[in-house]
Structures are given as C-alpha cells and as structure tokens.
Amino acid sequence: MRTALPVALRHHLAALRMLLVFTVLTGIGYPLLVTGIAQAGLADRANGSLLTAHGTVVGSRLLGQDFSLRQRAPRAGRRGPLLADPRWFQPRPSAGGYDAGNSGATNLGPTNPVLTATIRARRAAVAAFDGVPPAAVPADAVTSSGSGLDPAVSPAYAYQQVRRVARARRLSPALVRRLVTRHLHGRDLGFLGQPYVNVVALNQALADAAGRGGAGLRRAPG
C-alpha cells in the first residue's frame, strides 16, 4: 500500500515540474525558435547589418562612422585635430564621436547660447567645405541626432556633397550623383519618417567605385 506524500511536498514537486517545463520552453525552445526564424529569413539584420570589404567587416549599416583625417601638429610626433576628409560623404555631427559605447545627444535646448553658437560655426564650416552658401546648408548637416550614431543624412545634404567628393576623387560628378540616388531610401511604409541616404553604405559603394575596397571605413572590433 502506497503512502501518500505530504501535501506540502506534493506542492513543491508540482512547482519543480512546472519550473523545469517552463525552463525548457522559454529558456531553450523559444530562443532557438526565434534564432532559427531570424537566421532563415532575416540573417543580415539579425547579425547586425554588417558591411564587408574583401571578407573583412568594416562597419554596420546601423551605426554612423567618423570620416575624418587626423592632421599632424606642428611639433613632430604629435597628432593634430581631426578634419573632415573631402574624399568621403560626411555624416551628421555626433555628440559622442560616433562611439557606440557613448551614445547620446548634447542635451542642449534650442535656446542654449552654446548650441546656437556651435550651429552657426558648423554652418559656416560646412558651407566652405562643400562650396555652397551658408543658407543652403541643410539642418541635419549642423545638428547631431539623439543617439549620435545615426548613419543617415537627408537627400539634400547628400547631394550637396557630390561635387566636393567627385572633385577630391577625380570622379565624374554624374557617377557620384548616381551612387547617391541608388542609396536614396523613401519613407518607411510610404508614410513614416523622412527620405534619407545611409552615409556608411554610400561610402562603401563609393570606395568600391573608386577601386579601393573598404579603405577609410572602420573595421569592426574583434
């Protein structure tokens, strides 16, 4: 004759069985299912939307990069400030230096005198760099995004840079303009957001067109 287990012990055993079942379902089964679906149908996005050149990862379509030249300081052995490289399409300014570990904005309000002075200086610098009137410089060329990692710029800012990039690389302006047009994205779902151009992907295409592979794009760490 079997002896009935105490009520408290039966409850604990039932709870243990439920714990094991849900551990297998939610801790093993569900992650494997989601990972399998992602790898089967959305592998590029699931793996970080990576850009490669000659088998080497040079960036991600989701993260902006700094396309600058480091100048040598007057004193030998010292490095000078970073200056925008005319051979590349330039992204939006970044409050965190495009550092994925330091994402964030300036947190300065629209009436802050520091912000207004910074924007005024940026507008003059971009206008001189691209050879356009200051009034023609788009807003995204002088303001950083909320994350500081936005890889996209407005079509107006991308097309504004065509002549400068073509001249610096000795390429046909028509060719460079076609590259921009090819990387022009419309509104998501036809009505969300604004049209944009992904600068990182565009610069990768520019490097390929110039026969330089991924030169200038960063290699992913690791």
N, C-alpha and C positions, 0 to 999 in steps of 0.2 A: 504494500500500500504506500503510494507516494505521499510524501509530506509536503503540504502547501508552504510555499515561501512566504515569509513575512510581507505584509503589504508594502512597507517602505522599500524593501529590497526589490520587489517586483516593479515599483515605480522607477527606481534607479536603473534597473536593467532596460526597461522600456525607453527611458531617456537616453541611455547609452546607445541603444539600437538606432534611435532617431538621429542621434549625433553622427553615427557612422554613415547612415544613409545619406544625410544631407551633406556631409563632408565629401563623399564620393560624387554626389550630384553637382553641388555648387563649387566645390574646390578642385575637382578634376574634370568631370564631364563637361560642365558648362564652359570653362576656359578652353578646353580642347575643341569644342564645337565652334565657339566664336573665332578662335585662331584659325581653324580649318576653313571656315567660310571666308575670313578675311584674306587668307593666303590664296584661296582658289579664285576669288573674284576681284579682290582689291589689293593685290600683293604690293603694288607700287606705293599706294597710300599707306598701307599698314606698316610698311618698312621705312617710312619716313620721307617719301617722295624725294629720294636721293638722286643727285646728278653725278654722273661718272664721266671720266675722260680717260680713254686708253686703259680701262679697267680699274681706275683709281677714283674713289669717292672724293669729289671736290666741293660738295655742298648739298643743300636741300632747297627745293622749290619753296619751302615754307618759311625759310629764315633768310633775312637780308644779310648782306655782306658789305664790308668796307672795301671800296675800290679806290685806294689811295696810293700815293707814292711817298715814301719817307725820304725827306731831304737830308743831306749831310750838313751838319752845323759847321760854322767857320772853323772851329777848333777841331783838329784832326782827332779821329776816334770817337767823336760824339755824333749822335743822331739828332737831326733837326725835327721840326714838326711834320705832321702828315699833311699832304696837299692832294687834292682831288686829281686823279690820273685822267688826262684828257682822252686816253685811248678807250676808256670804258664808259658805259652809261652809268650815271651816278644815281644812287637810291635816295630815299628821304633821309634827312638828318636823324641821328639816333642819340637819345639822351644817355644811353648806356654803352655806346661804342659798338653796337651790334653784338654784344656779348650775351649769348643765350642764358648764361648764369646770372645776368644782371638786368633782366627785363624790366622795363618801366618807363614812365614818362617823366617830364621835367617837373610836373605838379605845380607849374606856374599858371596863374589865372590870366585871362585875356587882357586885363588892365595892368598887369605887373610891368613896371618900367624895364626890368631886366629882360623880360620876354620880348617886349616891343623893340628894344634896342638890338637884341640878338636877331630878330627877324629882319630888321632894317639892314643890318650888316650882312646877313646872309643873302638878302635880295640883291644888294649891290655886288656881292662876290659872284653869285650865280649868273647875273646879267653880264658881267665882264667875262666870266669863264665861257659862257655859251655864245657871246656876241649878240645879245638881244637887249632891247630897252628894259629897264627895271620894271616898268608897268606890265610887261608881257610875261614876267616870271610867275608860274602857277603857284598857288598856295602850298601845295604839297612839297615843293622844292625847298621851302624855307621853314616848314613845321615838321616836327617829329610825330610819329604815331604813338598811340597809347602804350604799345609794347616796346617800341624802339627796335623791333625786329621785323617790321613789315617789309616784305620783298617787293611790294607793288608800288608803282607810281601811276599817275594819271597819264592818259594818252598824250595830253598837251605837253607834259614835261618830257616824255619820251621822245616825241617828235621834235621838240625844241633842241635836243642834244644831237640830232642826226648830223648836222653839218660839222659840228666840232669833232665828233667821233670819226666821221669819214675823212676829214682833213688830217687828223692825227695819225690815222692808219693808212692813209693814201688809198682809200677805197672809194668806189663810186657812191655818191650820196643816194642815188636811186637804189643801189643794193642794200645799203644800211636802212633806208626807209622801208624797203620790203621786209627786212628782218623784223622791224618794229611792228609792221602791220600783221605779220604772221604770228606774233606773240600778243596780239591785242585780244583781250577777253571782254565779252559783254557782261551785262548784269546777270547775276546768278538767278536761274529760273526765269530769266527775262524781265524781272522787276525788282530784284533785291540788290542793294548796293549800287556801285558806280562802275563803269567800264575801267579797266586797268591793264597795265603791262607788267609782267613779272620781270624785274630787272636781272635777277640771278639767272633765270633761264635764257633771257635775251643775251646776256653777256656770254653765256656758254655757247649759244649759237653764233655769236659774233666771233668768238675765238675759233670755232670750227671753220667759219667762213674765211677767216684770215690765215688758216692753216697752222694754228698754234695750240690746238687741243684745249686743255683746261688751264693754260698758263694765265695766272692772275687770279683764278678762283682758288679759294681755300681748300685744303684737304681736310676732310673730317678727322677729328682726333681719334687716336686708337688704331 
